[in-house]
Amino acid sequence: MTMVVAAETPPLAADASGVFRVGSSRVTLDSVVGAFREGATAEEIAERYPVISLGQVYAVIAYYLAHTAEVDDYLRVREQGSAEVRQANERLFDPTGIRARLMSRRTGQDSA
């Protein structure tokens, strides 16, 4: 019996927004790598995201370890994009005093 060894393609696919997801799930590369960086084992990550298999988690981690610089660049760009969106939202919707406004609305509804 002869064993054939072939390179596996990582189970990553970019969605319409360019966000890499694991397989056909909604779990992002960001989520898996973030959990791994925080010290979670592959088993813990698979348990945290039951829609992806343990094998997929290991494949994503292996891809990350083999392409750390590229993945880190991708994650950095994603974080910058998130920060820009957050800042734009804060300019449009001032978060100052939001808790007090929400509590006063709640109190006003309760007393009506």
N, C-alpha and C positions, 0 to 999 in steps of 0.2 A: 504494500500500500504506500502510495506516495502522497505526501502532504504538500498542498500548494499554499504558499503564503502570499497574500495579496494585501495591498494597502487599503485600509478602510477610509472611506470619506467620512469626515465628521458629520454628525447628525445636526448640522446647522443650516438654516435657510433664512435669507433676508426677506422680510415682509415688504409691502408696498412703501413703507416709510423708511426702509433701510435698516430696520431693527432686526438683529439676528435672534432667532428663536430656535429652541431645541425641537427638532423634528417638526411635527405638525401642531405642536402644542403652543400655548401662549407664554410659556416659560422662556424668559430671555437669557441670552448669554450673560448679560450683566448680573442676573440673579444667581446663576450657578457659580460664576467666577467670584462674585461677592461673598457668597456663603463659603466657598473654598478658602478664600483669603482670610475669612474670619475664623478659620480652623475647623469648619465642619468636614466630616468625612463624607466620602461618596455615598455611603449608606444613609447618613443623616440627611444629605441633600435629596436623595431619592425619596426618603420618607417625608420630607418637607414639601416636595413636589411630586405627588403620586402619579401624575399624568405622564411623567417621563420614567423610563426604565433605568435600573442601576447601570446597565451597559451603556446607555446614552450618557449618563452622568460621567462615567469613567472616560468615555470617548471625548466629551467636552473638556474634561480636566486634562486629558492627554494632549488635546489640541492646544489648550492654553499653555501648558508647560513647554510645548514644542514651538509655540509662536507668541511667547510672552510679550515681546516688544510690540508686535502688530496689534494684539488684543488690548494691551494697555493703551495704545494710541487710540484705538476705537472707543474704549471706555472713557478716555479723557475727553474726546470730542462729544460723546453722548452726555457727559456730565456738564460740559460747557453749554451745550444746547439746552439742557434742563435748567441750568442757572439763568440763561437768557430768557427762557419762557417764564420762569418764576419771577424775575425782575419785571418783565413786561406786565404780568398779571398784577403784581403789587403796585405798579404805576397806575394801572386801570382801576384796580379795586384796592384802595388803601386799607391795609390790615390793621391799622392803628385803631384800637378801641373795639375791635370786632367782637370780642367776648362780651363786653358790656352791652353792645347793641343787640347781640343775640339774646342775652339774658333779659334785657328790657322787653324785647319782643315776646319772649316766653312768658314773662311775668304779666305782660299786657293781655296775652291770650288766656292765661290761667284765670285772671280776674274778670274776664268778659263773660 
